[in-house]
Amino acid sequence: MSKETLTIEKLCVRIGEKEILKGLDLKVCEGETHVIMGPNGAGKSTLGNTLMGKSEYEVTSGKITFMGEDLLAMSTDERARKGLFMSFQNPVEVPGVRLSEFVRNTCEAMGEKMSLWNFKKAAGEQMKVLGMDKTYLDRELNVGFSGGEKKKAEIFQLLMLKPKLAILDETDSGLDVDAVRTVSEGVKAYQEQTGGSLIIITHSTRILESLKVDRVHVIADGTIVCEGDSSLVDEINENGFEKYIGK
């Protein structure tokens, strides 16, 4: 039996007075890839932001266990150190901080000490996977990056940090076909190199085409209303989410 990486039980979350998640249950085991799909406003991004501990998302009831520990008792920083990673829809710019400094310092904070030479060697190997030029390392984090470059930079961080669980929140949003293919190859490399778990939140299915998907979940009105294997993606592509709304 695979070890449980993440277990969510009866999770209810609100923003202000509005309840978004309404008793959501989810279990992700070691090495599994789970896809979260659903109509706009269903609660998909709320789930990811809640897992990372974003302050405006208030958990009103329920339980989340990550690597056998109470996730809700951890700060955002503690969650990251335990091996939780999230790729955001709109990565922020961080002027004055080079990509190399950010990633190397984060690796060290995660307990992986590397000399500068070893860091550059490892970084170069992962950048090849993404077709990134090494000059990216000297650029300020996301400053002046195109949308595709920002997403590549986040997947580069994923490959360098090797988290236990990665949450990808619409990482493929707004990307052209070639950029989606590159990002997908990076995610596939993460699967192969680390055996880590993935939660992929997406409207599109292009990023999934070359990935091994274990389970697909449809969220509607704040809870999971349907689950299945990868064939569920094809069914949604053909028929949309209408049958799940108000279910």
Residue pairs with C-beta under 8 A, 6 or more apart in sequence:
2 29
2 30
2 31
2 32
3 29
3 30
4 27
4 28
4 29
4 30
4 65
4 68
5 28
5 29
5 30
5 32
5 66
5 67
5 164
5 165
5 197
6 26
6 27
6 28
6 51
6 64
6 65
6 66
6 71
6 165
6 197
6 199
7 26
7 27
7 28
7 63
7 64
7 65
8 24
8 25
8 26
8 27
8 62
8 63
8 64
9 25
9 62
9 63
9 64
10 23
10 24
10 25
10 61
10 62
10 63
11 21
11 23
11 24
11 25
11 47
11 50
11 59
11 61
11 62
11 63
11 64
12 19
12 21
12 22
12 23
12 24
12 59
12 60
12 61
12 62
13 19
13 20
13 21
13 43
13 46
13 47
13 50
13 57
13 58
13 59
13 60
13 62
14 20
14 57
14 58
14 60
15 46
15 56
15 57
15 58
16 56
19 60
19 222
20 43
20 46
20 57
20 222
21 43
21 46
21 47
21 50
21 222
21 223
22 221
22 222
22 223
23 62
23 222
23 223
24 43
24 47
24 62
24 219
24 222
24 223
24 224
25 224
26 34
26 47
26 217
26 224
28 34
28 165
28 197
28 199
29 197
30 195
30 197
31 195
31 196
31 197
32 197
32 198
32 214
32 215
33 191
33 197
33 198
33 200
33 211
33 212
33 213
33 214
33 215
34 197
34 198
34 199
34 200
34 213
34 214
34 215
34 216
34 217
35 199
35 200
35 201
35 202
35 208
35 213
35 215
35 216
35 217
35 230
35 233
36 44
36 47
36 199
36 200
36 201
36 202
36 217
36 219
37 44
37 202
37 203
37 216
37 217
37 218
37 219
37 233
37 236
37 241
38 44
38 218
38 219
38 220
38 241
38 244
39 220
39 241
39 244
39 245
42 219
42 220
42 221
42 222
43 219
43 221
43 222
43 223
44 169
44 201
44 219
45 89
45 169
45 170
45 201
46 57
47 201
47 219
48 86
48 167
48 169
48 199
48 201
49 57
49 86
49 169
50 57
50 59
50 64
51 64
51 71
51 79
51 84
51 86
51 167
51 199
52 76
52 79
52 84
52 86
52 167
53 74
53 75
53 76
53 79
54 76
59 72
63 70
63 72
64 70
64 71
64 72
65 71
66 74
66 79
66 82
66 84
66 165
67 82
67 83
67 164
69 82
71 79
71 84
74 82
80 110
81 109
81 110
81 111
82 164
83 110
83 163
83 164
83 165
83 196
84 163
84 164
84 165
84 167
85 157
85 158
85 161
85 163
85 165
85 166
85 167
86 166
86 167
86 168
86 169
87 151
87 154
87 155
87 158
87 166
87 167
87 168
87 169
87 171
88 154
88 169
89 169
89 170
89 171
89 173
91 142
91 150
91 151
91 153
91 154
92 142
93 140
93 141
93 142
93 143
93 145
94 102
94 140
94 141
94 142
94 143
95 140
95 143
96 140
97 140
97 141
98 137
98 138
98 139
98 140
98 141
99 136
99 137
99 138
99 139
99 140
99 141
99 153
99 156
100 119
100 120
100 123
100 137
100 138
102 141
102 157
103 123
103 156
103 157
103 160
103 161
104 114
104 116
104 119
106 157
106 161
107 114
107 119
107 160
107 161
108 114
110 161
114 122
120 134
120 137
122 160
123 134
123 137
123 156
123 160
124 134
126 156
126 159
126 160
126 189
127 133
127 134
127 136
127 156
129 159
129 185
129 186
129 189
130 152
130 155
130 156
130 159
130 182
130 183
130 185
130 186
131 152
131 182
132 152
132 153
132 156
136 149
136 153
136 156
139 145
141 153
142 149
142 150
142 153
145 153
147 174
147 175
147 179
148 175
148 176
148 179
148 182
151 171
151 172
151 175
151 179
151 183
152 179
152 182
152 183
152 186
154 171
155 171
155 183
155 186
155 187
155 190
156 186
158 166
158 186
158 187
158 190
159 186
159 189
159 190
159 193
162 190
162 193
162 194
162 196
163 194
163 196
164 196
164 197
165 196
165 197
165 198
165 199
166 190
166 196
166 197
166 198
166 199
167 198
167 199
167 201
168 187
168 198
168 199
168 200
168 201
168 202
168 207
169 201
170 201
170 202
170 203
171 183
171 187
171 200
171 202
171 207
172 180
172 183
172 184
172 202
172 204
172 206
172 207
173 203
173 204
175 183
177 206
180 204
180 206
180 207
181 206
181 210
183 207
184 206
184 207
184 208
184 209
184 210
184 211
185 210
187 198
187 200
187 207
187 211
188 210
188 211
190 196
190 198
191 198
191 211
191 212
200 207
200 208
200 211
202 208
205 233
205 236
205 237
208 230
208 233
213 229
213 230
213 233
214 229
215 227
215 228
215 229
216 227
216 228
216 229
216 230
216 232
216 233
217 224
217 226
217 227
218 224
218 225
218 226
218 227
218 232
218 236
218 241
218 244
219 225
220 241
220 244
220 245
220 246
220 247
221 245
221 246
221 247
225 244
225 247
226 232
226 244
226 247
228 235
